[in-house]
Amino acid sequence: MSKIKVLLAEDEVALGMIIQESLESRDFQVKLCGDGQQAWEAYQSNKPDVLVLDVMMPKKDGFSLATEIRKIDPYTPIIFLTSKSQTEDVVKGFGLGANDYVRKPFSMEELIVRIKAQLDRLRIRQNQSDWIEVGNYEFHPTKQLLKIEQEEIPLTAREAQLLQLLVENANEITDRTLILTQIWGSDDFFNARSMDVFITKLRKKLHLDSNIQILNVRGFGYKLVC
């Protein structure tokens, strides 16, 4: 089985080497770059399975690098490393197409779990049939339909987007900021209220299977349990 290829862009030399050595000891293949321009060149020459990008880097910052990559590659997972105090980085990063973020300081176990989770979700997306099982329901994201037994339940475009995101993170917490920036475009108060309304609508449409729940994990996000 081939090793998972990680492109790591981190300008703090000591931290970059620690992350690289920790990942390699767990059988990842890591290309470490000290600035964004070097990372861009490495991406073009040897496409990785996942990118782990520091936000603040010389020559080309993480946001600029992600923007360039997303122009030609909408799928490869991007995980940002961001300072604990830089909440605005999280919002901006998701808006540019990031899949996840890890706040510094972090444990290697957390980073590894997040890398594997993103790769699992990408694999599911690539391999799934048109219809996705959600408990006793079948869900078709493109047709915006739920089916249970002989009943078809139409979804709005936004309901379908929201349910797909929850399904991809089934039985795990889906970050509120991730939902808001990917579907609504920003995480302001009014969009957050709108999201809560759509969650209520989805709960009603999924009520025919009592084993399905959309839990509100206060301060973090939502969890689809099925």
Buried (B, 14 or more C-beta within 10 A) or exposed (E): EEEBBBBBBBBBEEBBEEBBEBBBEEEBBBBBBBBBBBBBEBBEEEEBBBBBBBBBBEBBBBBBBBEBBBEEEEEBBBBBBBEEEBEEBBBBBBBBBBBBBBBBEBEBEEBBEBBEBBBEBBEEEEEEEEBBEBBBBBBBBEBBBBBBEEEEBEBEEBBBBBBBBBBBBBEBBBBBBBBBBBBBEBBEEEBBEBBEEBBEBBEEBBEBEEEBEBEEEEEEBBBBEB
